[in-house]
């Protein structure tokens, strides 16, 4: 009878709801294996090119700078 009293009390209902919500969220969460689901997002280049941005007390100007690939640098593939 102790479990029925817990289920029918307001705090017991809240605890059961939280536990069920956590259980459902684990079923539908996105799984990321081997860092394969990292998404890189950035503003379009035409919107930030030659623009001045303020961050904190400093101002920055975005400049596109192409660089040659090197065997010593790590390659990061993304789609």
C-alpha positions as CSV (number, residue, x, y, z in Angstrom):
1,X,0.0,0.0,0.0
2,X,3.0,2.4,0.4
3,X,3.6,2.5,-3.3
4,X,0.0,3.4,-4.1
5,X,0.1,6.3,-1.6
6,X,3.3,7.6,-3.3
7,X,1.7,7.3,-6.8
8,X,-1.5,9.1,-5.8
9,X,0.3,12.0,-3.9
10,X,1.2,15.2,-5.7
11,X,5.0,14.9,-5.0
12,X,4.9,11.2,-6.1
13,X,3.2,12.1,-9.4
14,X,5.9,14.7,-10.1
15,X,8.7,12.3,-9.3
16,X,7.2,9.6,-11.6
17,X,6.6,12.1,-14.3
18,X,10.3,13.2,-14.2
19,X,11.5,9.6,-14.3
20,X,9.2,8.8,-17.2
21,X,10.4,12.0,-19.0
22,X,14.0,11.1,-18.5
23,X,13.4,7.6,-19.8
24,X,11.7,8.8,-22.9
25,X,14.4,11.4,-23.6
26,X,17.0,8.6,-23.5
27,X,15.1,6.7,-26.1
28,X,14.9,9.7,-28.5
29,X,18.3,11.4,-28.0
30,X,20.7,11.8,-30.8
31,X,23.6,9.4,-30.6
32,X,27.0,10.8,-31.7
33,X,29.6,8.1,-32.3
34,X,33.3,8.9,-33.0
35,X,32.6,12.6,-33.1
36,X,30.9,12.0,-36.5
37,X,27.9,14.3,-35.8
38,X,29.7,17.5,-35.0
39,X,28.2,20.3,-37.0
40,X,30.1,23.4,-37.9
41,X,28.0,26.5,-38.5
42,X,29.2,29.8,-39.7
43,X,27.8,32.9,-41.4
44,X,27.9,33.0,-45.2
45,X,31.2,34.4,-46.4
46,X,29.6,37.2,-48.4
47,X,27.9,38.6,-45.3
48,X,31.1,38.7,-43.2
49,X,33.7,39.6,-45.8
50,X,35.3,43.0,-45.1
51,X,32.9,43.6,-42.2
52,X,34.0,45.0,-38.8
53,X,32.8,43.2,-35.7
54,X,33.1,44.2,-32.1
55,X,33.7,41.5,-29.5
56,X,34.2,42.8,-26.0
57,X,36.4,45.9,-26.2
58,X,38.1,45.0,-29.4
59,X,37.0,45.3,-33.1
60,X,37.9,42.6,-35.6
61,X,37.8,42.5,-39.4
62,X,37.2,39.2,-41.1
63,X,39.7,38.4,-43.8
64,X,39.6,35.3,-46.0
65,X,43.0,33.7,-46.1
66,X,43.6,30.5,-48.1
67,X,46.4,28.2,-46.9
68,X,48.1,25.2,-48.5
69,X,47.5,21.8,-47.1
70,X,50.4,20.3,-45.2
71,X,51.1,16.7,-44.0
72,X,51.9,18.1,-40.5
73,X,48.4,19.6,-40.1
74,X,45.4,17.6,-39.2
75,X,42.6,17.4,-41.8
76,X,39.1,17.9,-40.6
77,X,36.5,16.6,-43.0
78,X,33.0,17.9,-42.8
79,X,30.0,18.0,-45.1
